[in-house]
Amino acid sequence: MFEFLMDNHDYKHVHFIGIGGISMSGLAEILLIEGYKVTGTDNVDSSIVNRLRNLGATIFIGHSKDNILGADLIIYTDAISMDNEELKTAYDSGAIVTDRATFLGALMKNYKNSIAISGTHGKTTTTSMIATIMNHSELRPTILIGGELDDIGGNVKLGTDEYILTEACEYKANILKYFPTMAIILNIDEDHLDYFKSMDHIIDTFIGYVKNLEDSGYLVINIDDPSANRLIGETKAKVITFGIDKACDYKAENIRYDSEGFPSYTLKMKNGQSHEINLKVMGIHNIYNSLAAIAVTYSYGMPIEKISNLITFYTGVHRRLELKGYISNTIKVIDDYAHHPTEIRASLSALRKSTKGKIYCVFQPHTFTRTKALLDSFARSFGDADKIIIADIYAARELDNGEIHSRDLANLIKDNGNDSMYLASFEEIEKFLVDEAKDNDIILTMGAGNVYKIGDSILSNYRENKAV
């Protein structure tokens, strides 16, 4: 059994408020496998909820103060408001209550080596790359991913107590609650401005994070990212660098792309070794992600020859430039989680290298705060798309105060010289795409909300019509 929260309490029954979230569900699954009684609450049923039920969890749909009865530890996610009925009852009752990040930080202390991947972009992909490599090695890590990876059968896998591999999100300064033995920082960009006051606030948070590293620990960092680069002098940990443009410990040179848009490059290592790396995922951003994955796994003693072979096993995680299927055998339907201007540009650039046809990009903005704060940057992010369709903003945890609308983004994209339009419903968007897309075109759904349902519906209707 694990030791949690440094209070020597012998927990037996753990309740999760918001158990259906990708990170919360992973933590719940680990506790179920370890023999804890797990209950939880979420707003809707899902495949994740059903998976946990099949593992033995009791899960309630809809929040009620009665759901927490008997729990001696209650964990809540950032998406839960302080006026939530279960959370208020838990605090009022004097029960032991903690947020997800604090709990994850406590869990990490149960492992000899804790590997935490952070950064504004690429956390899930890089964690998945490392997971794929380590999963086919003798290292046998416990893995927590913010997405579903077929190679491990989902978003979590329990290993030994030697290694834990997890994402570390900076939202609400959660990274300050983690104390990994190896911290990977991929990049630092302007985001989560509903919490952070400025870019300096974000960088200061990361500085606090790397100051927490022990001198026996490691900081693996993208030296090409100017904001991340500022952290190198702020830590007492050993620093390992990777990049493309600057001298570093792991450098990609001689970059080239095949007809599918998959990159290859020559890896130059500071120790003088040189190796050819071939990836099965698109984009220069994935070269950076792969360099981080190589640096981590090589640092734990894996031979570079084995790493370069195993990294070809990684073909992507769900919702990251995921090929969902084809219409008429030539029109690709792809889904991508990108919800920040930097991510949009990276994904569209990668796709542009892989097709001579048109790219129809359906973008669903994620949260009113982010859309308003980064509106100009969003409007300049779609240059590699031929037609941009903007769906309604996905509110997530926010309320619509009327200050921003998807029409504003569609109009500003058009003002920047790109072909853009706003459509109010998924049904309208689906009809437009089916009518317009031709052979060798790409239909791309993009965003962190439920925009993927458009592609799923297009493919489902196509298969049904074909069967008839």
Number of C-alpha atoms within 10 A of each C-alpha: 11 14 15 20 15 8 7 8 12 12 16 15 18 20 26 27 29 25 28 26 16 18 23 22 23 25 20 26 25 18 20 18 13 12 13 19 18 24 26 28 24 18 13 11 14 11 9 17 23 14 15 22 16 10 14 17 21 16 22 18 15 12 18 14 13 10 21 24 13 13 19 17 21 24 24 24 17 15 12 14 12 12 9 14 14 22 24 13 17 21 14 9 9 8 16 15 16 17 16 22 26 18 19 20 21 18 18 27 21 17 19 13 19 25 25 25 27 25 20 19 21 22 25 25 26 27 29 33 27 27 29 24 24 25 20 14 15 8 17 18 24 23 25 28 27 24 21 19 22 15 18 16 9 19 24 26 21 18 15 12 16 14 21 25 26 28 25 28 19 22 18 16 18 19 25 21 18 24 22 30 23 24 26 29 28 27 21 21 18 19 22 18 18 14 13 18 11 13 15 12 15 23 19 13 20 25 19 16 23 25 18 21 21 17 13 10 19 23 26 23 27 29 26 19 16 12 17 20 16 13 22 20 12 14 20 17 22 15 18 20 24 26 23 21 12 13 14 19 20 24 23 25 15 10 14 13 18 11 9 14 21 21 21 20 18 16 22 19 16 13 8 7 10 15 14 15 22 19 22 17 24 24 23 21 18 22 24 23 24 26 24 28 27 24 22 22 19 15 13 11 9 17 11 16 12 13 22 19 14 18 22 16 15 21 18 23 24 19 20 19 24 18 15 16 17 18 21 12 9 13 18 22 24 23 27 23 23 27 21 23 21 17 19 23 19 20 24 23 21 24 23 19 17 18 16 11 15 19 22 20 24 30 28 24 28 22 21 23 20 18 23 18 16 15 18 15 14 23 22 18 21 26 18 21 22 17 18 23 21 25 26 18 21 20 14 12 12 13 10 13 8 7 9 16 18 24 18 16 23 23 17 18 25 15 13 15 12 21 17 24 18 20 18 14 11 17 12 12 17 18 12 13 20 13 8 10 18 16 13 18 20 28 26 29 28 27 24 20 19 13 23 22 14 24 23 17 14 20 17 13 12 15 14 9 9 10 7 5
